[in-house]
Amino acid sequence: MTHDTPRISPGPRFRAALAVAVLADALQLIVFPLFVEGAESPADDLIDLAIGAVLVRLLGWHWEFLPSFLAKLVPGVDLVPFWTLAVASVYRRSKRLAAAEAHIERDL
């Protein structure tokens, strides 16, 4: 295992990232379709860019964010909470890597 792999603990950064992702998905699912033209809205795309930037700032770069952003650009796919799923996936993968690294260190 390399030591440059970012680790995410269930601390304030992860909680903030999860809150941002849930709020963004809720806004895009519930609020924005009522006031703007839905998935084809430039405001929706700007929100996705901002959310992606905030999540990268909080958690570091992870490949899970790229498919989430691209999927949000497809009309109709915005009904799936991709940002929330991406943050949960990043945390799960980080936790699994930390457990594997601890197991390797224990065996040494």
N, C-alpha and C positions, 0 to 999 in steps of 0.2 A: 504494500500500500504506500502511496506517496503522501507526504505530509502537506502538500499544497492543495489537497482537496478540502474545500470549505466545509466546516462543520456547523450545523444549525442546532442550537439547543432550544428547548421550549421556553426560552426567556422572552424578554420584552420585544426583541426584534422579530421573532417568529410570530408572537401574538399580534404585533402591529401589522405584519405582512398578511396574516390571516384575516384580520379585521378589514384591511384595505381591500383584499380580494373579495371578501363576502359583500362588502358595501358596494364595490364596483359591479359585481354580478347582479346584486339586487337592483341597483339603479338602472342598469342596462336592461334588465328583465321586466321591471315593474314601472319605473317612473318615465324613462326616456320615450318609450313607445306612445305614451299619452300626450306628449308635448311636441315631439319632433317626428320626422319621417321614419323612425325605427332603425333597422339594421343598415340602411343606406345613408344614414346621417353622418355628416362630417364631424358633428359634436361627439358622436359615438366613437368614431375613429380616433379623435383627439383624446378622449377619455382612455381608450385602450393604450395609446402611446404613453400617456402620463402614468397609467397604472403599471405598465411594463417597466418604465423608468424607476418608479418608486420601489417596485419589488426587487429589481436588480440592485438598487441602492441598499435595501434592507437585508437581502439574502445573498447578494452576489449573483453573478451570471450562472444560469442553469438552462440546459437545453429544453426543459419542460416549458419555459416561458415562450419560446418561439412558436411551437404549434398552437399554443393558446392564443397568441396574438393573431396568427394567420387565420385560425378558425373563426375568430371574432369578426374578421372582414367579410366572411361569407354570409349573405342574407339568410336568415332563418336558423342558422347554426348558433346564433346569439342566445338561444333559449337554454343552452347548456352552460352551467357555471364553470367555464374553463379556467378562469383565474383561481378560483377556490381549489379546483382539482389540481392545478399546477403547483400551488403552494403545498398542498397536502402530499403530493408526490415527491416534491423536493425534500420535505421533512422526512418522509418515510425512507427515501433513498439514503439520506444522510445518516439516519438512525441505523439503517442496515449496514452501511459502511463502517460506522463507529463500532458496532458490535463485532463485525468481522475483524476489524483491526485489533480490538481488545482480545479477541480469541487467538489471533496470531501472536500477539505479544505475550499472552499467557502461556502459549505452547513453547515459546522460546525460552 
